């Protein structure tokens, strides 16, 4: 299932160098107080094959900073463009 098929909104965003560069953040804010962040890619390959790291931070002030970063990225990103095949 894709995000669209599940009704989950998302945005597309490139990295700081424009098209061809990556937006590579990997973090999640839980309960407004807890942040999980690191190199960990949320995939089975990362789980089963890679050496990854994930740090859990439990601090409301840090969670607020991550929420602000997410909102900034969300606002800079654009809605997905539908392709003729979708």
N, C-alpha and C positions, 0 to 999 in steps of 0.2 A: 504494500500500500504506500502511496505517496502522501506527502503532507496535504496536498490539495484534496486528494481522495478522502482524507480523514477530517477535512474541515479545519485544519490547523493553519492559521495565518502565518505567513513568513514574508521576509523581504530579501532582496538580492543586493549585495554590496561588494565592491572590489576593495583592494587594499589602498594604501596611501599613494602608491605610484600610478594609480589609475587602472584602466583595463589591462588585464594580464597579470596583475598582482592580486594577492589573496587577502581577504579579511579572515584572519586566522584565530580569532578569539575562541576559547573553549571554557565557558564558565556557566554556572547555574546558581541562581539565588533562590534559596528555599526559606520559607516562613519569615522573610524580611530580616532575618538575623544570621543566617548561615549561607556561606558561599563555598562552592566546590570549584576548583580551578586547577589547571595544570596542562601537561602535554597530552593527557589522555584523550584519545579520539573515541567517541561513543559508538564504537563498532565492535563486531565480534573479532575482527582481525587484531585490534588493539588488545582486546581481552585475552585472546588465546595465543598470539604470536609475538607481540611487541613488548619492549620494555617501555613502560609509560609511568608517569607520576600524576598524582592527584592530591591536592592539599585541601583540607576542610578548615575553613575559618569560621569561628563562631563569635562574631562581633557586629552588632547592629550598625555601627558607623562605617565599617568596611562594606557591609551589605548595601548600605545606602549609596556608597560610591560606585559599586558595581551596577546597581539599578540605574544610576545616572548615566553610566557608560552605555548600558544596554539601550536606554531611551535615546541617547545621542546617535548611536549606530542605527537604530530602527528608523529614526527620522531622516537620516542621510540615505538610507537604503530605498530602493524602489520596489513597487509591487511586481510580482512576477509577470512576465509577458506571456500570454497564451500562444502556444504554437498551433499551427493548423491541425497537427495530429492529436491535440488534446481535446 
